[in-house]
Amino acid sequence: DFIPLDISFRLENFILQYPSAELIASKDVSNLINTGAFIVRRSAWSEQFLIKWLAMRLKPEAINDQSGFDLLFNRYLDNVDRHKIAVLLSHEFNSAAPAMSQQLPSHKV
């Protein structure tokens, strides 16, 4: 789900660019993030977040992992927790769907 097209692409750049982010992901076409590829900082906060996210699968309105993320983000996180999640433009860390028609020469992945 993640193919770097630019050989100078480095994951470390995202981590340095978003030093306070515990989770970094790209915007999705229909959901808040695309869960096909994301970066998670190893911390107590991110461990608890992943446990809560996993629990969202038991909610009837969460039909998949992406909608479970949306549900958790929009209903159960406060503003402090939301600021620990960096949502990038869809093409920055994934491709903008459909990739065959949305891909531009400037996109790195």
N, CA, C and O atoms as CSV, one atom per row, in Angstrom:
chain,resi,resn,atom,element,x,y,z
A,1,ASP,N,N,0.820,-1.201,0.000
A,1,ASP,CA,C,0.000,0.000,0.000
A,1,ASP,C,C,0.858,1.257,0.000
A,1,ASP,O,O,0.330,2.367,-0.066
A,2,PHE,N,N,2.165,1.095,0.073
A,2,PHE,CA,C,3.075,2.236,0.176
A,2,PHE,C,C,4.292,1.976,-0.695
A,2,PHE,O,O,5.080,1.074,-0.412
A,3,ILE,N,N,4.449,2.763,-1.752
A,3,ILE,CA,C,5.592,2.605,-2.647
A,3,ILE,C,C,6.237,3.972,-2.862
A,3,ILE,O,O,5.661,4.821,-3.542
A,4,PRO,N,N,7.426,4.198,-2.292
A,4,PRO,CA,C,8.125,5.467,-2.545
A,4,PRO,C,C,8.545,5.546,-4.013
A,4,PRO,O,O,9.131,4.604,-4.546
A,5,LEU,N,N,8.246,6.659,-4.655
A,5,LEU,CA,C,8.621,6.873,-6.050
A,5,LEU,C,C,9.864,7.742,-6.167
A,5,LEU,O,O,10.551,7.721,-7.188
A,6,ASP,N,N,10.145,8.494,-5.136
A,6,ASP,CA,C,11.292,9.394,-5.100
A,6,ASP,C,C,12.365,8.726,-4.237
A,6,ASP,O,O,12.130,8.466,-3.057
A,7,ILE,N,N,13.536,8.446,-4.811
A,7,ILE,CA,C,14.565,7.728,-4.054
A,7,ILE,C,C,15.134,8.545,-2.899
A,7,ILE,O,O,15.817,7.996,-2.034
A,8,SER,N,N,14.863,9.843,-2.874
A,8,SER,CA,C,15.327,10.658,-1.748
A,8,SER,C,C,14.325,10.665,-0.586
A,8,SER,O,O,14.582,11.279,0.449
A,9,PHE,N,N,13.189,9.987,-0.756
A,9,PHE,CA,C,12.152,9.942,0.271
A,9,PHE,C,C,12.686,9.267,1.534
A,9,PHE,O,O,13.273,8.188,1.466
A,10,ARG,N,N,12.480,9.910,2.686
A,10,ARG,CA,C,12.930,9.362,3.967
A,10,ARG,C,C,11.817,9.509,5.001
A,10,ARG,O,O,11.275,10.598,5.191
A,11,LEU,N,N,11.480,8.403,5.668
A,11,LEU,CA,C,10.477,8.443,6.736
A,11,LEU,C,C,10.894,9.395,7.852
A,11,LEU,O,O,10.050,10.051,8.462
A,12,GLU,N,N,12.180,9.466,8.113
A,12,GLU,CA,C,12.689,10.327,9.181
A,12,GLU,C,C,12.263,11.786,8.994
A,12,GLU,O,O,12.097,12.518,9.970
A,13,ASN,N,N,12.089,12.203,7.746
A,13,ASN,CA,C,11.679,13.592,7.490
A,13,ASN,C,C,10.311,13.895,8.086
A,13,ASN,O,O,10.085,14.994,8.592
A,14,PHE,N,N,9.398,12.928,8.031
A,14,PHE,CA,C,8.079,13.132,8.623
A,14,PHE,C,C,8.176,13.236,10.134
A,14,PHE,O,O,7.520,14.072,10.756
A,15,ILE,N,N,8.985,12.397,10.703
A,15,ILE,CA,C,9.145,12.402,12.157
A,15,ILE,C,C,9.741,13.730,12.620
A,15,ILE,O,O,9.315,14.286,13.632
A,16,LEU,N,N,10.707,14.227,11.894
A,16,LEU,CA,C,11.324,15.519,12.235
A,16,LEU,C,C,10.381,16.688,11.979
A,16,LEU,O,O,10.389,17.675,12.715
A,17,GLN,N,N,9.580,16.572,10.945
A,17,GLN,CA,C,8.646,17.637,10.576
A,17,GLN,C,C,7.484,17.760,11.566
A,17,GLN,O,O,6.927,18.844,11.736
A,18,TYR,N,N,7.121,16.659,12.213
A,18,TYR,CA,C,6.002,16.634,13.161
A,18,TYR,C,C,6.481,16.076,14.499
A,18,TYR,O,O,6.090,14.973,14.882
A,19,PRO,N,N,7.319,16.821,15.212
A,19,PRO,CA,C,7.938,16.282,16.438
A,19,PRO,C,C,6.955,15.976,17.566
A,19,PRO,O,O,7.256,15.145,18.423
A,20,SER,N,N,5.804,16.614,17.589
A,20,SER,CA,C,4.849,16.350,18.668
A,20,SER,C,C,3.806,15.299,18.292
A,20,SER,O,O,2.963,14.936,19.112
A,21,ALA,N,N,3.863,14.811,17.055
A,21,ALA,CA,C,2.884,13.816,16.600
A,21,ALA,C,C,3.228,12.434,17.135
A,21,ALA,O,O,4.381,12.003,17.109
A,22,GLU,N,N,2.212,11.761,17.613
A,22,GLU,CA,C,2.356,10.372,18.044
A,22,GLU,C,C,1.953,9.425,16.917
A,22,GLU,O,O,2.376,8.270,16.880
A,23,LEU,N,N,1.129,9.932,15.998
A,23,LEU,CA,C,0.683,9.150,14.846
A,23,LEU,C,C,0.665,10.076,13.637
A,23,LEU,O,O,0.131,11.184,13.702
A,24,ILE,N,N,1.246,9.620,12.540
A,24,ILE,CA,C,1.291,10.394,11.299
A,24,ILE,C,C,0.679,9.536,10.200
A,24,ILE,O,O,1.078,8.389,9.998
A,25,ALA,N,N,-0.296,10.106,9.490
A,25,ALA,CA,C,-0.970,9.371,8.416
A,25,ALA,C,C,-1.430,10.347,7.343
A,25,ALA,O,O,-1.427,11.561,7.549
A,26,SER,N,N,-1.822,9.809,6.208
A,26,SER,CA,C,-2.342,10.623,5.111
A,26,SER,C,C,-3.854,10.655,5.122
A,26,SER,O,O,-4.512,9.709,5.555
A,27,LYS,N,N,-4.384,11.745,4.643
A,27,LYS,CA,C,-5.826,11.909,4.463
A,27,LYS,C,C,-6.310,10.861,3.472
A,27,LYS,O,O,-5.597,10.493,2.539
A,28,ASP,N,N,-7.521,10.393,3.686
A,28,ASP,CA,C,-8.135,9.421,2.785
A,28,ASP,C,C,-9.207,10.100,1.955
A,28,ASP,O,O,-9.659,11.195,2.288
A,29,VAL,N,N,-9.611,9.456,0.883
A,29,VAL,CA,C,-10.660,9.990,0.020
A,29,VAL,C,C,-11.992,10.082,0.754
A,29,VAL,O,O,-12.690,11.091,0.655
A,30,SER,N,N,-12.346,9.026,1.492
A,30,SER,CA,C,-13.660,8.994,2.128
A,30,SER,C,C,-13.629,8.986,3.652
A,30,SER,O,O,-14.667,9.170,4.288
A,31,ASN,N,N,-12.473,8.779,4.242
A,31,ASN,CA,C,-12.352,8.767,5.692
A,31,ASN,C,C,-11.286,9.766,6.119
A,31,ASN,O,O,-10.619,10.376,5.283
A,32,LEU,N,N,-11.136,9.925,7.422
A,32,LEU,CA,C,-10.149,10.872,7.928
A,32,LEU,C,C,-8.741,10.505,7.495
A,32,LEU,O,O,-8.011,11.352,6.980
A,33,ILE,N,N,-8.347,9.241,7.698
A,33,ILE,CA,C,-7.006,8.826,7.280
A,33,ILE,C,C,-7.077,7.549,6.460
A,33,ILE,O,O,-8.057,6.806,6.511
A,34,ASN,N,N,-6.015,7.315,5.704
A,34,ASN,CA,C,-5.834,6.049,5.017
A,34,ASN,C,C,-5.008,5.181,5.951
A,34,ASN,O,O,-3.862,5.514,6.254
A,35,THR,N,N,-5.571,4.083,6.405
A,35,THR,CA,C,-4.887,3.228,7.377
A,35,THR,C,C,-3.975,2.196,6.725
A,35,THR,O,O,-3.470,1.301,7.404
A,36,GLY,N,N,-3.760,2.308,5.432
A,36,GLY,CA,C,-2.868,1.381,4.749
A,36,GLY,C,C,-1.418,1.566,5.125
A,36,GLY,O,O,-0.644,0.609,5.091
A,37,ALA,N,N,-1.035,2.780,5.485
A,37,ALA,CA,C,0.332,3.069,5.907
A,37,ALA,C,C,0.300,4.276,6.839
A,37,ALA,O,O,-0.277,5.311,6.507
A,38,PHE,N,N,0.913,4.138,7.986
A,38,PHE,CA,C,1.012,5.255,8.929
A,38,PHE,C,C,2.205,5.023,9.839
A,38,PHE,O,O,2.713,3.907,9.944
A,39,ILE,N,N,2.646,6.081,10.493
A,39,ILE,CA,C,3.788,6.016,11.409
A,39,ILE,C,C,3.259,6.220,12.821
A,39,ILE,O,O,2.481,7.141,13.073
A,40,VAL,N,N,3.684,5.356,13.743
A,40,VAL,CA,C,3.287,5.481,15.142
A,40,VAL,C,C,4.550,5.579,15.990
A,40,VAL,O,O,5.442,4.736,15.899
A,41,ARG,N,N,4.612,6.614,16.811
A,41,ARG,CA,C,5.718,6.756,17.761
A,41,ARG,C,C,5.491,5.772,18.909
A,41,ARG,O,O,4.366,5.635,19.390
A,42,ARG,N,N,6.512,5.109,19.338
A,42,ARG,CA,C,6.376,4.173,20.463
A,42,ARG,C,C,6.298,4.975,21.759
A,42,ARG,O,O,7.274,5.588,22.190
A,43,SER,N,N,5.111,4.953,22.370
A,43,SER,CA,C,4.898,5.701,23.612
A,43,SER,C,C,3.688,5.115,24.335
A,43,SER,O,O,2.929,4.332,23.763
A,44,ALA,N,N,3.520,5.498,25.584
A,44,ALA,CA,C,2.354,5.058,26.362
A,44,ALA,C,C,1.075,5.582,25.710
A,44,ALA,O,O,0.077,4.866,25.638
A,45,TRP,N,N,1.104,6.840,25.232
A,45,TRP,CA,C,-0.085,7.419,24.596
A,45,TRP,C,C,-0.480,6.604,23.362
A,45,TRP,O,O,-1.648,6.247,23.205
A,46,SER,N,N,0.482,6.309,22.491
A,46,SER,CA,C,0.140,5.597,21.257
A,46,SER,C,C,-0.304,4.167,21.550
A,46,SER,O,O,-1.165,3.638,20.847
A,47,GLU,N,N,0.260,3.537,22.563
A,47,GLU,CA,C,-0.185,2.197,22.932
A,47,GLU,C,C,-1.649,2.229,23.360
A,47,GLU,O,O,-2.437,1.383,22.937
A,48,GLN,N,N,-2.015,3.194,24.191
A,48,GLN,CA,C,-3.413,3.319,24.626
A,48,GLN,C,C,-4.324,3.679,23.458
A,48,GLN,O,O,-5.448,3.185,23.369
A,49,PHE,N,N,-3.844,4.532,22.568
A,49,PHE,CA,C,-4.633,4.897,21.392
A,49,PHE,C,C,-4.915,3.667,20.529
A,49,PHE,O,O,-6.047,3.462,20.092
A,50,LEU,N,N,-3.895,2.856,20.286
A,50,LEU,CA,C,-4.087,1.659,19.459
A,50,LEU,C,C,-5.053,0.675,20.110
A,50,LEU,O,O,-5.833,0.022,19.416
A,51,ILE,N,N,-5.008,0.563,21.426
A,51,ILE,CA,C,-5.957,-0.300,22.139
A,51,ILE,C,C,-7.381,0.223,21.963
A,51,ILE,O,O,-8.305,-0.552,21.715
A,52,LYS,N,N,-7.555,1.541,22.092
A,52,LYS,CA,C,-8.888,2.142,21.910
A,52,LYS,C,C,-9.363,1.976,20.466
A,52,LYS,O,O,-10.533,1.685,20.215
A,53,TRP,N,N,-8.449,2.162,19.532
A,53,TRP,CA,C,-8.796,2.027,18.118
A,53,TRP,C,C,-9.240,0.595,17.829
A,53,TRP,O,O,-10.237,0.384,17.139
A,54,LEU,N,N,-8.517,-0.374,18.346
A,54,LEU,CA,C,-8.888,-1.767,18.167
A,54,LEU,C,C,-10.282,-2.046,18.746
A,54,LEU,O,O,-11.056,-2.809,18.170
A,55,ALA,N,N,-10.590,-1.428,19.876
A,55,ALA,CA,C,-11.897,-1.618,20.514
A,55,ALA,C,C,-13.042,-1.055,19.665
A,55,ALA,O,O,-14.188,-1.475,19.827
A,56,MET,N,N,-12.754,-0.127,18.778
A,56,MET,CA,C,-13.795,0.467,17.933
A,56,MET,C,C,-14.436,-0.563,17.009
A,56,MET,O,O,-15.549,-0.354,16.526
A,57,ARG,N,N,-13.738,-1.681,16.758
A,57,ARG,CA,C,-14.302,-2.703,15.874
A,57,ARG,C,C,-15.577,-3.306,16.440
A,57,ARG,O,O,-16.351,-3.921,15.706
A,58,LEU,N,N,-15.805,-3.137,17.739
A,58,LEU,CA,C,-17.007,-3.665,18.384
A,58,LEU,C,C,-18.204,-2.722,18.252
A,58,LEU,O,O,-19.331,-3.098,18.576
A,59,LYS,N,N,-17.965,-1.512,17.782
A,59,LYS,CA,C,-19.041,-0.541,17.598
A,59,LYS,C,C,-19.741,-0.817,16.270
A,59,LYS,O,O,-19.078,-0.967,15.243
A,60,PRO,N,N,-21.065,-0.885,16.278
A,60,PRO,CA,C,-21.781,-1.212,15.031
A,60,PRO,C,C,-21.567,-0.187,13.917
A,60,PRO,O,O,-21.653,-0.540,12.741
A,61,GLU,N,N,-21.292,1.060,14.254
A,61,GLU,CA,C,-21.108,2.074,13.216
A,61,GLU,C,C,-19.700,2.081,12.620
A,61,GLU,O,O,-19.444,2.805,11.658
A,62,ALA,N,N,-18.790,1.290,13.175
A,62,ALA,CA,C,-17.429,1.177,12.641
A,62,ALA,C,C,-17.355,-0.062,11.761
A,62,ALA,O,O,-17.168,-1.174,12.257
A,63,ILE,N,N,-17.501,0.131,10.469
A,63,ILE,CA,C,-17.565,-1.010,9.557
A,63,ILE,C,C,-16.184,-1.526,9.131
A,63,ILE,O,O,-16.072,-2.631,8.600
A,64,ASN,N,N,-15.149,-0.739,9.360
A,64,ASN,CA,C,-13.785,-1.170,9.038
A,64,ASN,C,C,-12.796,-0.361,9.886
A,64,ASN,O,O,-13.206,0.476,10.691
A,65,ASP,N,N,-11.513,-0.609,9.705
A,65,ASP,CA,C,-10.518,0.071,10.528
A,65,ASP,C,C,-10.512,1.579,10.307
A,65,ASP,O,O,-10.293,2.342,11.249
A,66,GLN,N,N,-10.749,2.013,9.081
A,66,GLN,CA,C,-10.749,3.453,8.809
A,66,GLN,C,C,-11.946,4.144,9.458
A,66,GLN,O,O,-11.793,5.216,10.043
A,67,SER,N,N,-13.121,3.553,9.365
A,67,SER,CA,C,-14.273,4.173,10.009
A,67,SER,C,C,-14.153,4.078,11.525
A,67,SER,O,O,-14.654,4.949,12.235
A,68,GLY,N,N,-13.500,3.035,12.032
A,68,GLY,CA,C,-13.225,2.946,13.468
A,68,GLY,C,C,-12.306,4.056,13.932
A,68,GLY,O,O,-12.496,4.612,15.014
A,69,PHE,N,N,-11.306,4.386,13.117
A,69,PHE,CA,C,-10.426,5.506,13.433
A,69,PHE,C,C,-11.223,6.803,13.473
A,69,PHE,O,O,-11.090,7.593,14.408
A,70,ASP,N,N,-12.051,7.018,12.455
A,70,ASP,CA,C,-12.885,8.232,12.402
A,70,ASP,C,C,-13.770,8.355,13.641
A,70,ASP,O,O,-13.877,9.428,14.235
A,71,LEU,N,N,-14.395,7.258,14.017
A,71,LEU,CA,C,-15.274,7.245,15.184
A,71,LEU,C,C,-14.504,7.615,16.440
A,71,LEU,O,O,-14.956,8.447,17.227
A,72,LEU,N,N,-13.354,7.007,16.628
A,72,LEU,CA,C,-12.531,7.313,17.800
A,72,LEU,C,C,-12.092,8.766,17.791
A,72,LEU,O,O,-12.205,9.449,18.808
A,73,PHE,N,N,-11.596,9.246,16.671
A,73,PHE,CA,C,-11.098,10.615,16.559
A,73,PHE,C,C,-12.202,11.635,16.795
A,73,PHE,O,O,-12.019,12.584,17.557
A,74,ASN,N,N,-13.341,11.443,16.149
A,74,ASN,CA,C,-14.407,12.449,16.195
A,74,ASN,C,C,-15.271,12.413,17.454
A,74,ASN,O,O,-15.782,13.449,17.877
A,75,ARG,N,N,-15.440,11.237,18.056
A,75,ARG,CA,C,-16.344,11.137,19.203
A,75,ARG,C,C,-15.660,10.996,20.558
A,75,ARG,O,O,-16.197,11.428,21.578
A,76,TYR,N,N,-14.484,10.396,20.565
A,76,TYR,CA,C,-13.918,10.005,21.850
A,76,TYR,C,C,-12.601,10.697,22.220
A,76,TYR,O,O,-12.144,10.569,23.356
A,77,LEU,N,N,-11.996,11.410,21.306
A,77,LEU,CA,C,-10.745,12.092,21.633
A,77,LEU,C,C,-11.001,13.558,21.928
A,77,LEU,O,O,-11.841,14.192,21.290
A,78,ASP,N,N,-10.274,14.092,22.898
A,78,ASP,CA,C,-10.364,15.526,23.153
A,78,ASP,C,C,-9.341,16.246,22.265
A,78,ASP,O,O,-8.571,15.605,21.550
A,79,ASN,N,N,-9.341,17.574,22.320
A,79,ASN,CA,C,-8.459,18.356,21.452
A,79,ASN,C,C,-6.986,18.095,21.718
A,79,ASN,O,O,-6.175,18.139,20.792
A,80,VAL,N,N,-6.628,17.825,22.959
A,80,VAL,CA,C,-5.229,17.531,23.274
A,80,VAL,C,C,-4.791,16.267,22.550
A,80,VAL,O,O,-3.721,16.234,21.942
A,81,ASP,N,N,-5.614,15.227,22.615
A,81,ASP,CA,C,-5.283,13.979,21.927
A,81,ASP,C,C,-5.306,14.142,20.415
A,81,ASP,O,O,-4.459,13.573,19.727
A,82,ARG,N,N,-6.239,14.891,19.892
A,82,ARG,CA,C,-6.309,15.101,18.439
A,82,ARG,C,C,-5.053,15.779,17.912
A,82,ARG,O,O,-4.635,15.519,16.784
A,83,HIS,N,N,-4.451,16.640,18.711
A,83,HIS,CA,C,-3.228,17.328,18.272
A,83,HIS,C,C,-2.011,16.413,18.254
A,83,HIS,O,O,-0.945,16.811,17.784
A,84,LYS,N,N,-2.156,15.208,18.752
A,84,LYS,CA,C,-1.057,14.239,18.713
A,84,LYS,C,C,-1.084,13.426,17.421
A,84,LYS,O,O,-0.236,12.560,17.201
A,85,ILE,N,N,-2.067,13.714,16.571
A,85,ILE,CA,C,-2.224,13.010,15.303
A,85,ILE,C,C,-2.041,14.003,14.161
A,85,ILE,O,O,-2.772,14.988,14.058
A,86,ALA,N,N,-1.062,13.735,13.310
A,86,ALA,CA,C,-0.812,14.580,12.139
A,86,ALA,C,C,-1.447,13.925,10.922
A,86,ALA,O,O,-1.089,12.808,10.551
A,87,VAL,N,N,-2.390,14.623,10.305
A,87,VAL,CA,C,-3.047,14.122,9.092
A,87,VAL,C,C,-2.502,14.923,7.919
A,87,VAL,O,O,-2.761,16.120,7.792
A,88,LEU,N,N,-1.748,14.249,7.071
A,88,LEU,CA,C,-1.101,14.884,5.929
A,88,LEU,C,C,-2.008,14.869,4.709
A,88,LEU,O,O,-3.012,14.158,4.684
A,89,LEU,N,N,-1.659,15.644,3.711
A,89,LEU,CA,C,-2.388,15.573,2.443
A,89,LEU,C,C,-2.293,14.152,1.903
A,89,LEU,O,O,-1.319,13.448,2.168
A,90,SER,N,N,-3.293,13.733,1.153
A,90,SER,CA,C,-3.376,12.334,0.732
A,90,SER,C,C,-2.148,11.858,-0.038
A,90,SER,O,O,-1.784,10.687,0.067
A,91,HIS,N,N,-1.511,12.714,-0.795
A,91,HIS,CA,C,-0.366,12.278,-1.608
A,91,HIS,C,C,0.976,12.338,-0.872
A,91,HIS,O,O,1.988,11.894,-1.413
A,92,GLU,N,N,1.003,12.877,0.348
A,92,GLU,CA,C,2.284,13.028,1.035
A,92,GLU,C,C,2.842,11.725,1.588
A,92,GLU,O,O,4.057,11.530,1.619
A,93,PHE,N,N,1.960,10.836,2.022
A,93,PHE,CA,C,2.425,9.592,2.620
A,93,PHE,C,C,1.666,8.392,2.065
A,93,PHE,O,O,1.772,7.283,2.588
A,94,ASN,N,N,0.914,8.620,1.020
A,94,ASN,CA,C,0.169,7.588,0.338
A,94,ASN,C,C,-0.234,8.182,-0.995
A,94,ASN,O,O,0.154,9.312,-1.292
A,95,SER,N,N,-0.981,7.486,-1.796
A,95,SER,CA,C,-1.400,8.066,-3.064
A,95,SER,C,C,-2.829,8.553,-2.972
A,95,SER,O,O,-3.649,7.996,-2.241
A,96,ALA,N,N,-3.112,9.592,-3.718
A,96,ALA,CA,C,-4.475,10.108,-3.798
A,96,ALA,C,C,-5.248,9.206,-4.760
A,96,ALA,O,O,-4.860,9.036,-5.915
A,97,ALA,N,N,-6.332,8.638,-4.273
A,97,ALA,CA,C,-7.096,7.682,-5.092
A,97,ALA,C,C,-7.971,8.392,-6.114
A,97,ALA,O,O,-8.478,9.481,-5.845
A,98,PRO,N,N,-8.150,7.800,-7.257
A,98,PRO,CA,C,-7.404,6.667,-7.789
A,98,PRO,C,C,-6.020,7.120,-8.270
A,98,PRO,O,O,-5.901,8.104,-9.000
A,99,ALA,N,N,-5.007,6.413,-7.866
A,99,ALA,CA,C,-3.622,6.827,-8.113
A,99,ALA,C,C,-3.309,6.966,-9.601
A,99,ALA,O,O,-2.533,7.837,-9.994
A,100,MET,N,N,-3.900,6.122,-10.416
A,100,MET,CA,C,-3.584,6.172,-11.848
A,100,MET,C,C,-3.958,7.505,-12.485
A,100,MET,O,O,-3.329,7.922,-13.457
A,101,SER,N,N,-4.971,8.178,-11.952
A,101,SER,CA,C,-5.363,9.465,-12.530
A,101,SER,C,C,-4.969,10.657,-11.659
A,101,SER,O,O,-4.979,11.793,-12.134
A,102,GLN,N,N,-4.627,10.420,-10.410
A,102,GLN,CA,C,-4.309,11.515,-9.483
A,102,GLN,C,C,-2.819,11.752,-9.287
A,102,GLN,O,O,-2.422,12.812,-8.804
A,103,GLN,N,N,-1.992,10.782,-9.654
A,103,GLN,CA,C,-0.560,10.880,-9.408
A,103,GLN,C,C,0.060,12.003,-10.229
A,103,GLN,O,O,-0.151,12.090,-11.439
A,104,LEU,N,N,0.822,12.858,-9.564
A,104,LEU,CA,C,1.527,13.946,-10.224
A,104,LEU,C,C,3.032,13.715,-10.127
A,104,LEU,O,O,3.475,13.006,-9.223
A,105,PRO,N,N,3.825,14.280,-11.015
A,105,PRO,CA,C,5.277,14.094,-10.952
A,105,PRO,C,C,5.893,14.564,-9.618
A,105,PRO,O,O,6.942,14.060,-9.214
A,106,SER,N,N,5.263,15.504,-8.949
A,106,SER,CA,C,5.806,16.014,-7.685
A,106,SER,C,C,5.496,15.116,-6.476
A,106,SER,O,O,6.053,15.327,-5.398
A,107,HIS,N,N,4.630,14.136,-6.640
A,107,HIS,CA,C,4.283,13.236,-5.521
A,107,HIS,C,C,5.414,12.240,-5.294
A,107,HIS,O,O,5.918,11.625,-6.233
A,108,LYS,N,N,5.798,12.095,-4.036
A,108,LYS,CA,C,6.929,11.231,-3.686
A,108,LYS,C,C,6.534,9.775,-3.488
A,108,LYS,O,O,7.378,8.888,-3.611
A,109,VAL,N,N,5.254,9.511,-3.181
A,109,VAL,CA,C,4.783,8.127,-3.000
A,109,VAL,C,C,3.551,7.891,-3.842
A,109,VAL,O,O,2.998,6.791,-3.833
